[in-house]
Every structure is written in C-alpha cells, then in structure tokens.
Amino acid sequence: MPEKQPNILLIMADQMTPFMLEACGGIGAKTKNLTALAARSAHFTNAYTPSPICVPARSCFMTGLYTSTTGCYDNGDPYHSFIPTFAHYLTNAGYETVLAGKMHFVGADQLHGFQRRLNTDVYPSGFIWSYPLPPDDDPAFQAFDFTPQYLAENIGPGWSKELQYDEETHFKSMEYLRHAPDTPWMLTVSFTNPHPPYKVPKKYWDMYKDADIPLPEYPEDMDATYSAYDHAIRRWHGLHVRGEEIRDPKNLIAMRRGFAALAHYVDDKLGALLEVLEENGLRDDTIVIVTSDHGEMLGEKGMIQKRGLYEWSARIPLFIDAPGAAPCRVDTPVSLIDLPATLIDFAGQTPVRPLEGRSLVPAVNGQALESIPIISEYHGEGIMRPSFMVRLGDWKYIYCHGTDPQLFNLGDDPGEWNNRAGDPECREIEARLNQVITGGYFDLDKIKSEVWDRLALKSVVNDAMKRNGTAWDYVVDPRMGPQYVRE
C-alpha cells in the first residue's frame, strides 16, 4: 500500500452476473480489461449482493448495513440521510468524493455524502416504483411484463436511453480523471449497462450475434420444483403467463448474446478509464474496485431479471486492486455490504457505530478471511414478505416467511435443483442457518408489516407530487466558467 492516502476509483455495472464474464471464469462476455485487472487484484470469487434489486442493494453498498436495517425494501424506498455512508467518512478523511452515473437514490437526498455528482441519475428519485402484488390470488393480475425485453425480436443492434446515459457518465468520468485534484479523491463511476433492454451498439452486436454461448438445462419436472417464492417472483416478471417464451432457445441465446455484448461494452469503458489513470500517472496511487449491484438470471431456472435469491441473481463480481498488494484469489464468501467498511478502512477512518459488513482489507493484503454467514435479503415488490438467503461454506439456505425453506449444497449441486431441506442428514446445518434468520437479529414481524403499511403513505406523496409537478431529481451544477477557457 502507498504511504499517502490512496485515491479510489470504484466502478459499478448494473445487473452484471459473474457467470457470463470471462474474467470470472464464465463463458459469454469477453472482458480483456477486467481480466487484466484481475491479474493484479484480489478476486473475490464468491461475492454476493445483500439484496438482489437495485435500490436496496445500493443502500447496503453505501451504508454497510442490511436493507432491513436501513428500511429500504424495494425500488421505491429511501433510507435516512442521517445514516453515514462511506462517502461521508471519506469526505471527513479529506477526500473529494464524486459520483458519476447511476446510484438510484430515492428521496430528497440525492448525494448521501458525495460532494457532488457529475450527472443526474438515470431513474426517478420519487417513490413511484413501489408496486405490490394484491393480497388476493388474482390469476389475471400482472404487475409487470418484463418478458418483451428478453425476446429475440426485441434484442439486437440499436440505441437506448441507457446507452446514452452511460456515454455521458463515461465522458464526464474521463474528464474528471484528466483533471483530478492533487488531494486524495474518490470517484464512483456507475454504469446502467448491461441491464436490459438489450439494445446494443452495432459494433458490439456484430461481435456476438453468432456467439456460441451455453444455454441453461432444465429438468423435465422443473415446474414441479418451483417454490411459493419462485411463483411470486415469476408472476412479478410476467412468467406465470409467458414462461414458455423465456425457455425458447432462440430467446435464450438472444438474451445471452445481448448481455454479453453490453458487458463487453462496459469492459471497454473500464479499459478507457484505466488508461487515463496510466496516462496521468495515477495508477500506482489509486485503488481500483470493480463490482455490480446484483446479478441477472438470464433464463436460469426458467427465470429472468433479479429479485430472486438464486446464484445467477444473487452473485456479483468483485475485484479490488490495491497498489502494493499482491494479487490473490479469495474463495471465502463475502458481500457487497463489506465494501463500506473496506473503503473506510482504506481511508484510515473508524465507523462511529459498528457496520454489518466487515473490512476486506486483510484479505486484500493476503490474510485468510473467517468464513461467516453471508446474508442476502429481499422483501419488496412481488414477494411482499420477509425473504432471506444465507450462504455458509458450500451450504445455501433460502427462507421465505410462511413457506417451505430450501437448502442446497453448492459444491454438489451448483444449479440449485436438489432441495435438501427436511433431509435428516442435513438437520444440523439447516437448523444453524435457519437460526441466523429466525434467531432474533432480524425483526420478521416488522418487515412483514412495513412492506405493506408504507405503501398507502407513499401513494399519498406520489399523488401530491404528481399534482404539483415537483421532484427531487438531482440538478447538475455545470460549472461552465472554469470548464474550458472562460476564466
């Protein structure tokens, strides 16, 4: 590690499952820049999102606290501005803290500790993306139909607002790095790709339009394996009526090619950012971190999107390249919730209250990490009840309040098909993992009531803000005077 406070460049991609990335041992997206970074990094091969959906995951990423602690359950939830984030701690340590791109903050606080943003967010800042399923089992109800985004007819060369946004994010990040201050800085660059829609710049689509990418394999009785949790998530995504379309090989290969092409696009953005670091003599003084907020099912288990707690949805890539630290592979499961403690540790600060994530700096420096339960949770839109995943060693436990649990041994069953819950041979490990969730640390009754009770409150605010035309969207200070030759 360098003697002075290191600069920090943190790059996040959205919905980027590691199972499709060459740098993570996957087959799909060619990632020469991430692969090169991996060769000099601590590569955390079993990293998980603390919540498999954007806003809750990012609340954990910012605060180092579980989403059930922040109270941020779905994409229409804020979290308190009095909760310190890593950006607050780094600011107090003397860093210039800057955000470019998506962070999907909901509510009036669109900075959460950052000194400034280089552009506004890509998604709305209000509460409008809180959507429950109705309490009665209405088979005609459909919250969303995400299926069209995953059909071959809607995937291919083209342009999107998401690509436009990432181009702006990239340009402004490059300009920041070219004029970085002499004092320590922390720049978070957050791309919205490879999140669908899978509209791809022609250059990248041409690379992947004929790519041979493995497709998921389904057991003949797959429908019989779906749990109550699975049915709720599938219904939210429109799969209760269009599930067969997702399993169609022509759609499966199209969505995977589209994902791979956009992941390649993001990898090239990463390469350009690292090149600017080199050109400006910053590489040896800068910690580089690359990760994602959550994964993407891409047809695994007949599912799409995220929100589920299976591996393709819950696993994320995580690489930390710290100057002076030898590259290493860390197979011990970790979480995105560990990054705030890690960043605060790098900055030489101490949290004023214990975080629920732990610092990964010892692992970056080659020390062994203790194996502890890694928790992911999702309680919001679609499922609307307390739901958790616990990973410990090879074992993975999925708890969905009021339904039968699932237990998998990922060493023997990486596809998560063989539910061992209730198996007498697994009684001890099942009880241990269940206790992590039900033992009192998490207030399940509170979560159960809050996910429903706050919907009426947010609805009143949403209606009023729509009527009076107000919003909390961040307005960028252009600072045009010093930008070119105006002063």
C-alpha positions as CSV (number, residue, x, y, z in Angstrom):
1,M,0.0,0.0,0.0
2,P,1.3,3.5,-0.7
3,E,2.2,5.7,2.3
4,K,-0.1,8.6,1.4
5,Q,-3.8,8.2,1.3
6,P,-4.6,6.4,-1.9
7,N,-7.1,7.7,-4.4
8,I,-10.0,5.4,-5.0
9,L,-11.8,4.6,-8.3
10,L,-14.8,2.4,-7.9
11,I,-16.6,1.2,-11.0
12,M,-20.0,-0.5,-10.8
13,A,-22.0,-2.1,-13.5
14,D,-25.7,-2.8,-13.2
15,Q,-27.2,-6.3,-13.1
16,M,-23.9,-8.0,-14.2
17,T,-23.8,-11.6,-13.3
18,P,-20.3,-13.1,-13.0
19,F,-21.3,-16.4,-14.6
20,M,-21.2,-14.7,-18.0
21,L,-17.9,-12.9,-17.6
22,E,-14.6,-14.3,-18.9
23,A,-12.7,-12.6,-16.1
24,C,-14.8,-14.6,-13.6
25,G,-14.3,-17.9,-15.4
26,G,-17.7,-17.6,-17.2
27,I,-18.5,-18.1,-20.8
28,G,-20.1,-15.3,-22.7
29,A,-18.6,-11.8,-22.5
30,K,-15.0,-11.2,-23.4
31,T,-13.6,-9.0,-20.8
32,K,-9.9,-8.4,-21.6
33,N,-9.7,-5.3,-19.4
34,L,-11.3,-6.8,-16.4
35,T,-9.3,-10.0,-16.9
36,A,-6.1,-7.9,-16.9
37,L,-7.3,-6.1,-13.8
38,A,-8.0,-9.5,-12.2
39,A,-4.4,-10.5,-12.7
40,R,-3.3,-7.7,-10.3
41,S,-6.2,-7.8,-7.9
42,A,-7.8,-9.6,-5.0
43,H,-10.5,-11.5,-6.8
44,F,-13.4,-12.4,-4.6
45,T,-14.9,-15.4,-6.4
46,N,-18.0,-15.9,-4.1
47,A,-19.3,-12.3,-3.6
48,Y,-23.0,-11.7,-3.1
49,T,-25.4,-8.8,-3.3
50,P,-27.0,-8.0,0.1
51,S,-30.3,-7.6,-1.8
52,P,-31.0,-8.7,-5.4
53,I,-32.6,-5.4,-6.6
54,C,-31.1,-2.0,-7.4
55,V,-32.2,0.4,-4.7
56,P,-31.9,-1.9,-1.6
57,A,-28.6,-3.3,-2.8
58,R,-27.2,0.2,-3.3
59,S,-28.4,1.3,0.2
60,C,-26.4,-1.5,1.6
61,F,-23.4,-0.7,-0.7
62,M,-23.4,2.9,0.6
63,T,-24.0,2.3,4.3
64,G,-22.6,-1.1,5.2
65,L,-25.9,-2.1,6.7
66,Y,-28.5,-4.6,5.8
67,T,-31.6,-3.4,3.9
68,S,-33.8,-4.5,6.8
69,T,-31.7,-2.1,8.9
70,T,-31.9,0.8,6.6
71,G,-35.6,0.0,5.9
72,C,-35.0,0.1,2.2
73,Y,-37.0,-2.8,0.8
74,D,-37.8,-2.0,-2.8
75,N,-37.1,0.4,-5.7
76,G,-39.4,3.0,-4.3
77,D,-37.8,3.2,-0.8
78,P,-35.4,5.9,0.6
79,Y,-33.1,5.5,3.5
80,H,-32.4,8.1,6.2
81,S,-29.9,10.8,5.4
82,F,-28.6,10.7,9.0
83,I,-27.1,7.2,8.3
84,P,-23.4,7.8,7.4
85,T,-22.3,6.4,4.2
86,F,-18.7,5.6,3.0
87,A,-18.9,8.9,1.2
88,H,-19.4,10.8,4.5
89,Y,-16.5,9.0,6.1
90,L,-14.2,9.6,3.1
91,T,-15.2,13.2,3.0
92,N,-14.3,13.6,6.6
93,A,-10.9,11.9,5.9
94,G,-10.1,14.7,3.4
95,Y,-11.2,13.0,0.2
96,E,-13.0,14.8,-2.6
97,T,-16.0,12.4,-3.1
98,V,-17.6,12.5,-6.5
99,L,-20.3,10.3,-8.2
100,A,-20.8,9.8,-11.9
101,G,-23.7,7.7,-13.1
102,K,-26.5,5.6,-11.6
103,M,-26.9,5.2,-7.8
104,H,-30.7,5.2,-7.8
105,F,-31.1,7.2,-4.6
106,V,-34.8,7.6,-3.8
107,G,-36.0,10.6,-1.9
108,A,-34.8,14.2,-1.3
109,D,-31.2,13.3,-0.5
110,Q,-29.6,12.7,-3.9
111,L,-26.0,12.9,-2.6
112,H,-25.8,10.8,0.6
113,G,-22.4,12.1,1.4
114,F,-20.9,12.7,-2.1
115,Q,-19.6,16.3,-2.5
116,R,-21.2,16.4,-6.0
117,R,-22.4,14.4,-8.9
118,L,-21.2,14.8,-12.4
119,N,-24.6,14.0,-13.9
120,T,-28.1,13.4,-12.7
121,D,-29.5,9.9,-12.2
122,V,-31.0,7.7,-14.9
123,Y,-34.1,6.7,-12.9
124,P,-36.7,8.6,-10.9
125,S,-36.0,9.9,-7.4
126,G,-39.6,9.5,-6.2
127,F,-41.5,6.7,-4.6
128,I,-43.2,5.7,-7.8
129,W,-41.5,2.3,-8.2
130,S,-43.1,0.7,-5.2
131,Y,-45.5,-1.9,-6.7
132,P,-47.1,-4.6,-4.6
133,L,-49.0,-7.7,-5.7
134,P,-52.6,-7.7,-4.4
135,P,-53.2,-9.8,-1.3
136,D,-55.7,-12.0,-3.1
137,D,-54.6,-14.6,-5.6
138,D,-56.0,-13.0,-8.7
139,P,-54.7,-15.0,-11.7
140,A,-55.4,-12.2,-14.1
141,F,-53.3,-9.7,-12.3
142,Q,-49.9,-8.8,-13.8
143,A,-47.7,-6.3,-12.2
144,F,-45.2,-6.0,-15.0
145,D,-44.4,-7.9,-18.2
146,F,-40.7,-7.9,-18.4
147,T,-40.8,-10.7,-21.0
148,P,-40.6,-8.5,-24.1
149,Q,-37.1,-7.3,-23.1
150,Y,-35.9,-10.9,-23.3
151,L,-37.4,-11.9,-26.6
152,A,-35.2,-12.2,-29.7
153,E,-37.4,-9.9,-31.7
154,N,-36.5,-7.0,-29.3
155,I,-32.8,-7.8,-28.9
156,G,-30.0,-6.6,-31.3
157,P,-28.3,-3.6,-32.7
158,G,-29.7,-0.3,-31.7
159,W,-29.6,2.6,-29.3
160,S,-31.3,3.3,-25.9
161,K,-31.5,5.9,-23.3
162,E,-29.4,3.7,-21.1
163,L,-26.6,3.7,-23.6
164,Q,-26.9,7.5,-24.0
165,Y,-26.7,7.8,-20.2
166,D,-23.6,5.6,-20.0
167,E,-21.9,7.5,-22.7
168,E,-22.4,10.7,-20.6
169,T,-21.3,9.0,-17.4
170,H,-18.2,7.8,-19.1
171,F,-17.3,11.1,-20.8
172,K,-17.7,13.0,-17.5
173,S,-15.7,10.5,-15.6
174,M,-12.8,10.6,-18.1
175,E,-12.8,14.4,-17.9
176,Y,-12.7,14.2,-14.1
177,L,-9.7,11.8,-14.1
178,R,-7.9,14.0,-16.6
179,H,-8.2,16.9,-14.2
180,A,-8.2,15.1,-10.9
181,P,-7.2,17.2,-7.8
182,D,-3.8,16.8,-6.1
183,T,-5.6,16.0,-2.9
184,P,-7.0,12.4,-2.3
185,W,-10.1,11.8,-4.4
186,M,-12.7,9.1,-4.5
187,L,-14.7,8.7,-7.8
188,T,-17.6,6.3,-8.1
189,V,-18.5,5.5,-11.7
190,S,-21.7,3.6,-12.0
191,F,-22.9,2.3,-15.4
192,T,-26.5,1.2,-16.0
193,N,-25.5,-1.5,-18.6
194,P,-25.6,-4.5,-19.0
195,H,-29.1,-4.0,-17.5
196,P,-31.7,-4.6,-20.2
197,P,-33.0,-3.5,-22.7
198,Y,-30.5,-5.4,-24.8
199,K,-30.2,-2.8,-27.4
200,V,-26.5,-2.9,-28.4
201,P,-24.3,-0.6,-30.4
202,K,-23.7,-2.3,-33.8
203,K,-20.0,-2.7,-33.3
204,Y,-20.6,-4.9,-30.2
205,W,-23.6,-6.7,-31.6
206,D,-21.6,-7.8,-34.6
207,M,-19.1,-9.4,-32.2
208,Y,-21.7,-11.5,-30.5
209,K,-24.6,-12.0,-33.0
210,D,-23.3,-15.6,-33.8
211,A,-21.6,-16.3,-30.5
212,D,-21.8,-19.8,-29.1
213,I,-22.9,-19.3,-25.5
214,P,-24.0,-22.2,-23.3
215,L,-27.7,-22.3,-22.5
216,P,-29.4,-23.4,-19.3
217,E,-30.5,-27.0,-19.0
218,Y,-33.9,-27.7,-17.5
219,P,-35.1,-30.9,-15.8
220,E,-38.3,-32.3,-17.2
221,D,-40.2,-31.7,-13.9
222,M,-38.9,-28.1,-13.4
223,D,-42.4,-26.6,-12.9
224,A,-42.8,-29.0,-10.0
225,T,-39.6,-27.7,-8.4
226,Y,-40.9,-24.1,-8.1
227,S,-41.5,-23.0,-4.5
228,A,-44.0,-20.4,-3.4
229,Y,-41.2,-17.9,-3.5
230,D,-40.4,-18.8,-7.1
231,H,-44.0,-18.5,-8.2
232,A,-44.3,-15.0,-6.7
233,I,-41.1,-13.8,-8.4
234,R,-42.1,-15.4,-11.7
235,R,-45.5,-13.8,-11.5
236,W,-44.0,-10.4,-11.0
237,H,-41.9,-10.8,-14.1
238,G,-44.8,-11.9,-16.2
239,L,-43.6,-15.5,-16.4
240,H,-46.8,-17.0,-15.0
241,V,-48.3,-16.5,-18.4
242,R,-45.2,-16.2,-20.7
243,G,-42.8,-18.5,-19.1
244,E,-42.6,-20.8,-22.2
245,E,-41.3,-17.9,-24.3
246,I,-38.4,-17.4,-21.9
247,R,-37.4,-21.1,-22.2
248,D,-37.4,-21.0,-26.0
249,P,-33.8,-21.5,-27.2
250,K,-34.0,-18.7,-29.7
251,N,-34.8,-16.2,-27.0
252,L,-32.3,-17.7,-24.5
253,I,-29.4,-17.3,-26.9
254,A,-30.5,-13.8,-28.0
255,M,-30.7,-12.5,-24.4
256,R,-27.3,-14.0,-23.5
257,R,-25.7,-12.6,-26.6
258,G,-27.3,-9.2,-25.8
259,F,-26.0,-9.4,-22.3
260,A,-22.5,-10.4,-23.4
261,A,-22.3,-7.6,-25.9
262,L,-23.3,-5.0,-23.4
263,A,-20.9,-6.4,-20.8
264,H,-18.1,-6.2,-23.4
265,Y,-19.2,-2.5,-23.9
266,V,-18.8,-1.8,-20.2
267,D,-15.4,-3.6,-20.2
268,D,-14.2,-1.3,-22.8
269,K,-15.3,1.7,-20.7
270,L,-13.3,0.2,-17.8
271,G,-10.3,-0.1,-20.0
272,A,-10.5,3.5,-21.1
273,L,-10.8,4.7,-17.5
274,L,-7.7,2.7,-16.5
275,E,-5.8,4.1,-19.5
276,V,-6.5,7.6,-18.3
277,L,-5.1,6.7,-14.9
278,E,-1.9,5.4,-16.5
279,E,-1.6,8.5,-18.8
280,N,-1.9,10.8,-15.8
281,G,0.5,9.0,-13.6
282,L,-2.3,8.0,-11.1
283,R,-2.3,4.2,-11.5
284,D,0.2,3.5,-8.7
285,D,-1.6,5.8,-6.2
286,T,-5.1,4.6,-6.9
287,I,-7.1,1.7,-5.5
288,V,-9.4,0.3,-8.3
289,I,-12.6,-1.6,-7.4
290,V,-14.9,-3.2,-9.9
291,T,-18.3,-4.8,-8.9
292,S,-22.0,-4.9,-9.6
293,D,-25.2,-4.3,-7.5
294,H,-26.7,-7.7,-8.3
295,G,-26.9,-10.4,-10.9
296,E,-29.3,-11.5,-13.7
297,M,-31.0,-14.9,-14.1
298,L,-30.8,-14.9,-18.0
299,G,-33.1,-17.9,-18.2
300,E,-31.6,-20.0,-15.5
301,K,-34.3,-22.0,-13.8
302,G,-36.7,-20.5,-16.4
303,M,-36.4,-17.1,-14.8
304,I,-35.3,-13.6,-15.8
305,Q,-34.3,-10.3,-14.1
306,K,-33.3,-10.4,-10.4
307,R,-35.3,-10.3,-7.1
308,G,-34.7,-14.0,-6.7
309,L,-32.1,-15.4,-4.3
310,Y,-30.6,-18.0,-6.6
311,E,-27.0,-17.8,-7.7
312,W,-27.3,-16.0,-11.0
313,S,-29.4,-13.3,-9.4
314,A,-27.5,-13.0,-6.1
315,R,-23.8,-13.4,-7.1
316,I,-21.8,-10.4,-8.2
317,P,-18.2,-9.9,-9.5
318,L,-15.8,-8.2,-7.1
319,F,-12.2,-7.2,-7.7
320,I,-10.0,-4.9,-5.5
321,D,-6.7,-3.8,-6.9
322,A,-4.7,-2.0,-4.2
323,P,-1.3,-0.7,-5.1
324,G,1.4,-2.7,-3.3
325,A,-0.8,-5.7,-2.5
326,A,0.0,-8.9,-4.2
327,P,-2.8,-10.4,-6.4
328,C,-4.8,-13.2,-4.8
329,R,-7.9,-15.3,-5.1
330,V,-10.3,-15.2,-2.2
331,D,-12.9,-18.1,-2.3
332,T,-14.4,-17.3,1.1
333,P,-17.9,-15.9,0.5
334,V,-18.2,-12.1,1.0
335,S,-20.8,-9.4,0.3
336,L,-21.2,-6.1,-1.3
337,I,-22.1,-4.9,2.2
338,D,-18.5,-5.4,3.1
339,L,-17.3,-2.6,0.8
340,P,-18.1,0.4,3.0
341,A,-16.1,-1.0,5.9
342,T,-13.3,-1.7,3.4
343,L,-13.3,1.8,1.9
344,I,-13.5,3.4,5.4
345,D,-10.5,1.2,6.4
346,F,-8.5,2.2,3.3
347,A,-9.1,5.9,4.3
348,G,-7.9,5.3,7.9
349,Q,-11.3,6.0,9.5
350,T,-13.3,4.2,12.1
351,P,-17.1,4.0,12.0
352,V,-19.0,5.7,14.8
353,R,-21.2,2.6,15.1
354,P,-20.5,-0.9,14.1
355,L,-21.3,-1.8,10.5
356,E,-22.9,-5.0,9.5
357,G,-20.3,-5.6,6.8
358,R,-16.7,-6.3,7.5
359,S,-13.5,-4.8,6.1
360,L,-11.9,-6.9,3.3
361,V,-8.5,-5.1,3.6
362,P,-7.0,-8.0,5.5
363,A,-8.0,-10.3,2.6
364,V,-6.6,-7.8,0.0
365,N,-3.3,-8.0,1.9
366,G,-3.2,-11.8,1.7
367,Q,-4.7,-12.8,5.1
368,A,-7.3,-15.5,5.4
369,L,-10.9,-14.5,5.9
370,E,-13.0,-16.2,8.5
371,S,-16.0,-18.0,7.0
372,I,-19.1,-16.4,8.4
373,P,-22.8,-16.5,7.2
374,I,-23.3,-14.2,4.2
375,I,-26.8,-12.9,4.0
376,S,-28.9,-11.6,1.2
377,E,-32.5,-10.4,1.6
378,Y,-35.4,-9.3,-0.5
379,H,-38.8,-8.4,0.9
380,G,-40.3,-6.0,-1.6
381,E,-42.3,-5.8,-4.9
382,G,-43.6,-9.1,-6.0
383,I,-42.9,-11.2,-2.9
384,M,-44.0,-8.7,-0.1
385,R,-42.8,-10.8,2.8
386,P,-39.5,-11.4,4.7
387,S,-37.2,-13.5,2.5
388,F,-33.6,-14.3,3.1
389,M,-30.6,-16.3,1.8
390,V,-27.8,-17.5,4.0
391,R,-24.5,-18.8,2.5
392,L,-22.0,-20.6,4.7
393,G,-19.3,-22.7,3.2
394,D,-20.9,-24.8,0.4
395,W,-24.3,-24.6,2.1
396,K,-27.0,-22.2,1.0
397,Y,-30.4,-21.7,2.7
398,I,-33.4,-19.8,1.3
399,Y,-36.0,-18.7,3.8
400,C,-39.3,-17.2,2.6
401,H,-41.7,-16.3,5.5
402,G,-44.7,-18.6,5.7
403,T,-43.4,-21.1,3.0
404,D,-41.2,-24.1,2.9
405,P,-37.5,-23.4,3.0
406,Q,-34.8,-24.5,0.5
407,L,-31.4,-25.9,1.3
408,F,-28.7,-26.5,-1.3
409,N,-25.1,-27.8,-1.3
410,L,-23.5,-25.7,-4.0
411,G,-20.4,-27.9,-4.1
412,D,-22.5,-30.9,-5.2
413,D,-25.4,-29.0,-6.7
414,P,-24.4,-25.7,-8.3
415,G,-27.6,-25.4,-10.3
416,E,-29.7,-25.4,-7.1
417,W,-32.0,-28.3,-8.1
418,N,-31.8,-30.7,-5.2
419,N,-33.6,-29.2,-2.2
420,R,-32.1,-30.8,1.0
421,A,-34.4,-29.0,3.4
422,G,-36.0,-31.6,5.7
423,D,-33.3,-34.2,4.9
424,P,-32.4,-35.9,8.2
425,E,-28.7,-35.9,7.1
426,C,-28.8,-32.0,6.9
427,R,-30.8,-31.4,10.1
428,E,-27.9,-29.7,11.9
429,I,-26.8,-27.3,9.1
430,E,-30.4,-26.5,8.3
431,A,-31.2,-25.6,11.9
432,R,-28.0,-23.5,12.1
433,L,-28.8,-21.5,9.0
434,N,-32.4,-21.1,9.9
435,Q,-31.3,-19.7,13.3
436,V,-29.4,-16.9,11.5
437,I,-32.7,-15.6,10.2
438,T,-35.2,-16.5,12.9
439,G,-33.0,-16.2,15.9
440,G,-33.9,-12.6,16.7
441,Y,-31.4,-10.5,14.8
442,F,-34.0,-9.7,12.1
443,D,-37.4,-8.5,13.1
444,L,-39.5,-10.5,10.7
445,D,-42.8,-9.2,12.0
446,K,-41.7,-5.7,11.5
447,I,-40.6,-6.4,7.9
448,K,-43.8,-8.2,7.2
449,S,-45.9,-5.3,8.3
450,E,-43.8,-2.5,6.9
451,V,-43.6,-3.7,3.3
452,W,-47.4,-3.3,3.2
453,D,-48.1,-0.4,5.6
454,R,-45.9,2.2,4.0
455,L,-47.5,1.7,0.5
456,A,-50.5,3.9,1.3
457,L,-48.3,6.6,2.7
458,K,-46.1,6.7,-0.3
459,S,-49.1,6.7,-2.6
460,V,-50.3,10.0,-1.0
461,V,-46.9,11.6,-1.5
462,N,-46.7,10.3,-5.1
463,D,-50.2,11.7,-6.0
464,A,-49.4,15.1,-4.4
465,M,-46.0,15.4,-6.2
466,K,-47.6,14.4,-9.5
467,R,-50.3,17.0,-9.0
468,N,-47.9,19.9,-8.1
469,G,-45.2,18.9,-10.5
470,T,-42.4,18.6,-8.0
471,A,-39.5,16.1,-8.0
472,W,-36.2,15.5,-6.2
473,D,-34.1,14.7,-9.3
474,Y,-30.5,16.0,-9.0
475,V,-29.7,19.1,-11.0
476,V,-26.1,19.2,-12.0
477,D,-24.1,22.4,-11.4
478,P,-22.5,22.9,-14.9
479,R,-19.5,25.0,-13.6
480,M,-19.1,26.3,-17.1
481,G,-16.7,29.1,-16.1
482,P,-13.6,27.0,-15.4
483,Q,-14.6,24.2,-17.7
484,Y,-12.9,25.4,-20.9
485,V,-11.2,28.8,-21.4
486,R,-13.9,31.0,-19.8
487,E,-11.8,32.3,-16.9
